[in-house]
């Protein structure tokens, strides 16, 4: 979905927000009554919904490569998600969207998940970073394999601090939620570049598994729905979210409190971004795409 007003004569700002592994039916504007997405719903109401669109790929790396290059994944040689030790990556020989914006005088920034390269930590000898593709500023991208997804509160995974993020001053083991931090970085980027056109790519790790929402939001969604019986022998959504006794205490995919909480945090960020654009008078000259 996208939102824009009548663009002024000056070049518009572009913000592209990507949620990782999110189904379209999880949003309120598409009929979901469990998850709360008021800011995204407002974006959809005021803008354009892409209801007859097709993704270039159903998995991570190929889609990201296609988005940045405007080419089919086969054209750039990325047909599956890249493993941590992959020698493949998005070659700098391919012209990308941020390079074009940069060369046109835009400030270019990327926040969050990259997943278009292998990592030195895992033995890859060729590493491609966002800054190799026209992003002048980058924060929060992974520097080693993220394993089974990453949406941690705090930055802890299976009792171990998360050290795969290029994220300065992260509060390891303290009360800082990753999605909130990425949202904050986006707002700060807008503030820093308010006087010139900018292209911002906000790439969330959420709500990809493992499911791990902010505790206070998880508690809110737990109160909204009682778990029911499941015919599944094993539910990985429940397992990732840490629910005991599956399948007896099953949470279906469309009313999982951790998933709802994670999406809630993404939606909060959309609200903060729209608020910041409005306060700076940039909302009339910004194209916001989710």
C-alpha positions in Angstrom: 0.0 0.0 0.0 1.1 3.6 -0.5 0.2 7.1 0.5 0.9 10.4 -1.2 -0.7 13.8 -1.5 -0.4 16.2 -4.5 3.4 16.3 -4.9 5.0 19.7 -4.9 7.3 20.8 -7.8 10.3 19.7 -5.7 11.4 16.1 -5.8 9.4 13.9 -3.4 10.9 11.9 -0.5 10.5 8.2 -0.8 10.1 5.8 2.2 9.8 2.1 1.6 8.9 0.0 4.7 9.3 -3.8 4.4 7.9 -6.3 7.0 9.6 -9.7 6.9 7.3 -12.7 6.3 4.1 -10.8 6.8 0.9 -12.1 5.2 -1.4 -9.5 3.7 -4.4 -10.9 5.6 -2.8 -9.9 8.9 -3.8 -6.3 8.5 -7.0 -4.7 9.6 -7.5 -3.0 6.2 -7.8 -6.5 4.7 -10.3 -7.8 7.2 -8.2 -9.0 10.2 -10.1 -8.3 13.4 -7.5 -9.6 15.9 -4.4 -7.7 15.0 -4.5 -3.9 15.6 -3.0 -1.9 12.8 -4.6 1.6 13.0 -1.8 3.5 11.3 -1.5 1.1 8.4 -5.2 1.0 8.1 -5.2 4.8 7.8 -2.4 4.6 5.3 -4.5 2.3 3.2 -7.6 4.4 3.5 -5.9 7.6 2.4 -3.7 6.1 -0.2 -3.5 3.2 -2.7 -3.8 -0.5 -2.0 -2.1 -2.9 -4.4 -4.8 -5.5 -4.5 -3.8 -6.8 -7.9 0.0 -7.0 -7.5 2.4 -10.0 -7.5 5.6 -10.5 -5.6 8.7 -11.2 -7.7 9.5 -14.0 -5.3 8.0 -15.7 -2.2 11.1 -15.8 -0.1 13.6 -13.3 1.3 16.7 -12.7 -0.7 15.2 -13.0 -4.2 12.5 -10.5 -3.4 14.9 -8.0 -1.9 17.2 -8.3 -4.9 14.3 -7.8 -7.3 13.0 -4.8 -5.3 16.4 -3.0 -5.4 17.3 -3.8 -9.0 13.9 -3.8 -10.7 14.9 -7.2 -12.3 13.6 -10.7 -11.9 15.6 -12.7 -9.4 16.9 -15.0 -12.2 18.4 -12.0 -13.9 20.6 -11.2 -10.8 21.3 -14.8 -10.0 19.6 -15.0 -6.6 16.9 -17.7 -6.7 16.7 -18.7 -3.0 17.4 -17.2 0.4 21.1 -16.8 0.9 22.7 -19.0 3.5 25.2 -17.4 6.0 28.2 -19.0 4.2 27.0 -18.1 0.7 29.6 -16.9 -1.8 26.7 -15.4 -3.8 25.3 -11.9 -3.2 23.8 -8.9 -5.0 26.7 -8.0 -7.2 27.7 -4.3 -7.3 27.7 -4.7 -11.1 23.9 -4.4 -10.9 22.5 -0.9 -10.8 20.1 -0.4 -7.9 17.4 2.0 -6.8 19.5 3.7 -4.0 22.3 4.3 -6.4 20.0 6.1 -8.8 18.6 8.2 -6.0 22.0 9.0 -4.6 23.2 10.1 -8.1 20.1 12.3 -8.3 21.1 14.1 -5.2 19.0 12.2 -2.6 20.2 11.3 0.8 20.0 7.5 0.9 19.6 5.4 4.0 18.8 1.8 4.9 17.7 0.5 8.3 17.4 -3.2 9.3 17.5 -6.5 7.5 19.7 -6.8 4.3 20.1 -10.5 3.6 21.8 -10.1 0.2 25.2 -11.6 1.0 27.0 -14.2 3.0 29.0 -13.2 6.1 32.7 -13.4 6.9 31.8 -14.9 10.3 30.5 -18.0 8.5 33.4 -18.2 6.0 32.1 -16.2 3.1 34.9 -14.5 1.2 32.7 -12.2 -0.7 30.6 -9.8 1.4 28.3 -7.3 -0.1 27.0 -4.5 2.2 24.2 -1.9 1.7 26.9 0.8 1.3 28.1 -1.1 -1.8 24.7 -0.4 -3.5 24.3 3.3 -3.0 23.1 3.5 0.6 25.2 6.4 2.1 24.0 5.5 5.6 23.1 2.1 7.1 22.3 0.8 10.5 20.8 -2.3 12.1 21.8 -4.7 9.3 23.1 -8.2 10.1 26.8 -8.9 10.1 26.4 -12.7 10.6 23.6 -15.2 10.1 20.5 -14.4 11.9 19.4 -18.0 12.3 15.7 -18.5 12.8 14.7 -14.8 12.5 15.2 -12.0 14.9 12.7 -9.9 16.8 14.0 -10.0 20.2 13.0 -8.4 23.5 15.5 -7.6 24.7 18.5 -8.4 22.4 18.6 -12.0 23.8 18.2 -15.2 21.9 18.1 -18.5 23.8 19.7 -16.8 26.8 22.6 -15.4 24.7 23.0 -11.7 23.8 22.5 -10.9 20.1 25.8 -9.8 18.5 24.9 -10.2 14.9 23.6 -6.6 14.5 25.5 -3.6 13.2 23.7 -1.5 15.8 25.8 0.9 17.9 24.9 1.4 21.5 22.4 -1.4 21.6 21.3 -2.2 25.1 22.2 -5.9 25.2 19.9 -7.7 27.7 18.1 -4.5 28.6 14.7 -3.1 27.8 15.1 -2.1 24.2 12.9 -3.9 21.6 14.5 -4.3 18.2 11.5 -3.1 16.1 11.2 0.0 18.3 14.9 0.8 17.9 14.6 0.6 14.1 11.5 2.8 14.1 13.4 5.3 16.2 16.4 5.3 13.8 13.9 5.9 10.9 12.5 9.0 12.6 16.0 10.3 13.3 17.0 9.8 9.7 14.0 11.9 8.5 14.9 14.6 11.0 18.5 14.7 9.9 17.6 14.9 6.2 14.5 17.2 6.4 16.1 19.9 4.2 16.9 17.7 1.2 15.2 14.9 -0.7 15.7 11.4 0.8 15.2 7.8 0.0 14.7 5.6 3.1 14.5 1.8 3.1 13.2 0.6 6.5 13.5 -3.2 6.5 12.1 -4.8 9.6 13.1 -8.3 10.9 9.6 -8.7 12.3 7.3 -10.6 12.2 9.5 -13.4 10.9 9.8 -16.2 13.4 10.9 -16.8 16.0 7.9 -15.1 17.4 8.8 -12.8 20.2 6.7 -9.7 20.9 7.0 -7.1 23.6 5.7 -8.6 26.8 3.2 -5.8 27.5 1.8 -6.1 24.0 1.7 -9.9 24.1 -0.3 -9.6 27.3 -2.8 -7.3 25.6 -3.4 -9.8 22.8 -3.5 -12.8 25.1 -6.6 -11.2 26.7 -8.3 -10.8 23.3 -8.6 -14.5 22.5 -8.7 -17.8 24.3 -6.6 -20.6 22.7 -8.5 -23.4 21.2 -8.1 -27.0 20.1 -5.8 -27.9 17.2 -5.7 -31.0 15.0 -2.0 -30.3 14.3 0.5 -32.7 15.7 2.9 -29.8 16.1 2.3 -26.1 15.6 5.6 -24.2 14.9 3.9 -20.9 15.5 3.1 -22.0 19.0 6.5 -23.6 19.5 8.3 -20.4 18.5 6.1 -18.3 20.7 6.9 -20.5 23.7 3.3 -21.8 24.3 3.2 -25.0 26.3 1.0 -28.0 25.7 0.6 -27.6 22.0 -1.7 -28.7 20.4 -4.1 -28.5 23.4 -3.3 -24.8 23.9 -3.0 -23.9 20.2 -3.0 -20.4 18.9 -4.0 -20.3 15.2 -1.9 -18.1 12.9 -4.6 -15.5 12.6 -4.9 -14.9 16.4 -1.4 -15.5 17.8 -0.7 -12.9 20.5 3.1 -12.8 19.7 2.4 -12.2 16.0 -0.2 -9.5 16.9 2.3 -7.8 19.3 5.1 -7.8 16.7 2.8 -6.3 14.0 1.6 -3.8 16.6 5.2 -2.6 17.0 5.6 -2.2 13.3 2.4 -0.3 13.1 3.5 2.0 15.9 6.5 2.8 13.8 4.4 3.7 10.8 2.5 6.1 13.1 5.7 7.7 14.4 7.0 8.2 10.8 3.7 9.8 9.7 3.7 12.0 12.7 7.3 13.1 12.1 6.5 13.9 8.4 3.5 16.0 9.4 5.4 17.9 12.1 8.2 18.8 9.6 5.7 19.7 6.8 7.0 16.9 4.7 3.8 14.8 4.5 2.7 16.7 1.3 5.9 15.8 -0.5 6.6 12.2 0.6 5.6 8.9 -0.9 5.3 6.3 1.8 5.1 2.6 0.7 4.5 -0.4 2.9 
